[in-house]
Amino acid sequence: MKTTEPTITPLIVPASIDDDTAAEFRAYGELNRQICDEQVGLPDLAEDAAQVLPGWRDDTDSLDRGFVARVAGEIVGMVTISFAQEEEANAAELDMLVPEAHWGHGIEKALLAHAEDEARARGRTVLQLWSLHRPEETERMLVPRTGWGRIPATPLSDLAESAGFTLEQVERNSEFDLRSDPALLRTALAEANAHAGAQYRIVEWMLPTPPELRSKYAAILARLSTDAPSGEMDFVAEVWDADRVARRDARMTESGRAVSVTAVQHVPTGDLVAYNELVIGTDRTGVTHQQGTLVSKDHRGHRLGTIVKCANLLRWQELMPHSPVVSTFNAEENRPMLSINERIGFRPVSYAGAWQKKL
């Protein structure tokens, strides 16, 4: 197959999505949706450009950079790179966005090499890459180093393997039908509340987080980077405080997203020990995304995961009656959380492979 040498330039990040300079960034959002549609038939896995722009403009907690490949002036692909800003961070997280029509002409290899150069220039020693996969069996199935789950080989996974990446983990993408009968959720929630007992209580809010809860919420958000199953992926322990929560809230609300948080508070200490977030974009008839769910290691075994999931889903059915489904990702080895999902009606719709390369 003929190799095409693209011209690669930095992605322009505009001040506003409506600026004269925003066309390239809007194209990035459209390309992201196209890739998700081509790979797994789920374009709504990608947030639109307007929703992600506030995060790109604020480098305090995560530095985002993108590069655009063109051939004869036409955009033929992009790669984005995210750098956690903690001092101990080693990894650069890549997202490869080359559509089917332009794959196999050397464009994806040129973008990957460019991203690796950028990561090295910023002192990173680890590259991380995610691939999307349909829920199907093919002749060549890939098993991660965790031993949990399997995914069919794709052009992107072939690229990762040939470039020296290792498949570390498989995540399951599941959807919950928000139009389903809530009776199952109510029953599961009542049983979980009875099991947890009076030492735990539910706390709920819409972003922005109330000032009096920011420090407590920061503490449980920080645990997501260390307590959630991640195989051998090199994730830095994130540093959170009340100010970082406020910054995150501002980015989310500025983009027009609505976010519902259901948390469980440990009554004796006042700590927030479990949480679930549901997020929707400006189109309130679109897909809802579960931003994060976690039960602190010290408080597992009390069905707190069931509590936060069921309570937030019931709340969301009332808050966003026109959203059809909730989409969530969970590690295949996270059997406790997957068991909750399966019990209350989530069904698998796609999978993701987590790839890593040591430089």
ABEGO torsion letter per residue (X at the ends): XBBBBBBBBBBBBBABAABAAAAAAAAAAAAAAAAAAAAAGBAAABBBAAAAAAAAABAAABBBBBBBBBBGGBBAEBBBBBBBABAABABBBBBBBBBAAABGAGAAAAAAAAAAAAAAAAGBABBBBBBBBBBBBBABBBBBAAGBEBBBBBAAAAAAAAAGBBBABBBBBBBBBAABBAAAAAAAAAAAAAAAEAABBBBBBBOBBBAAAAAAAAAAAAAAAAABBAEABBBBBBBBBAAAAAAAAAAAAAAGBBBBBBBBBBAAAGBBABBBBBBBBABAABBBBBABBBBBAAABGAGAAAAAAAAAAAAAAAABAABABBBBBBBAABAAAAAAAAAAGBBBABBBBBBBBBX
